[in-house]
């Protein structure tokens, strides 16, 4: 690709597909080089290291990447049940959990898990980093944090013997707010890429996206469609924005980040403003 074409990074989970579809197949194809990785945390690393101009990263990255700005109103979030970020036990209530195996692919989900135990359940179990293999995780720990496509599979009928606690659902229960897991971020004050338009084009092609993933995720079309159209939210509501601010506040209060940084946002370019007026 030409040197002046920006590089962007995102995870390859199904829930990010509507946000990157335009760059791979739609109107923005060829306007950015897209780097996909299974783990959201690695997209944050690429942005922090300056290897990409923008990345779809866990929202906690706003607190540890210097000078980073958030692209407003485009996200991977949920108003309630998200289905793809969950704590799993072998029929054990969370109040009885004494050890948790953490899938460290997303720092946001790890911090959210610790907030739920410290802030809402009132105790702290032993934390153990682990690869996202549910059998091995539950052989050594009382509970396991699993995110992304592997979590979707755990929610299928094949795992009826497991207790599944949806993290966005727990957040909603304790705070009454929605939750944002990931947003586009950049080191630039003004982002020249119209991520809102890209999102809208991707959402318009949900059916095609599901067809692309059906061979990789062994769940039915209706299940995948429900997930992308009812569980996941790609725009930020007022409740989700309030949830984001509270999440950062609680992360700071519980010592999970060093200093509570104000959330900085990109400014719309004149061209984008004209397109949306």
Secondary structure by P-SEA (a helix, b strand, c coil): ccccbbbbbbbccccccccccccccccccccbbbbbbccaaaaaaaaaacccccccccccccccccbbbbbcccccccccccccccccccccccccccbbbbccccaaaaaaaaaaaacccccccbbbbbcccaaaaaacccbbbbccaaaaaaaccccccbbbbcaaaaaaaacccccccbbbbccccccccaaaaaaaaaaaaaaaaaaaacccccccaaaaaaaacccccccccaaaaaaaaaaaaaaaaaccccccccbbbbbbcaaaaaaac
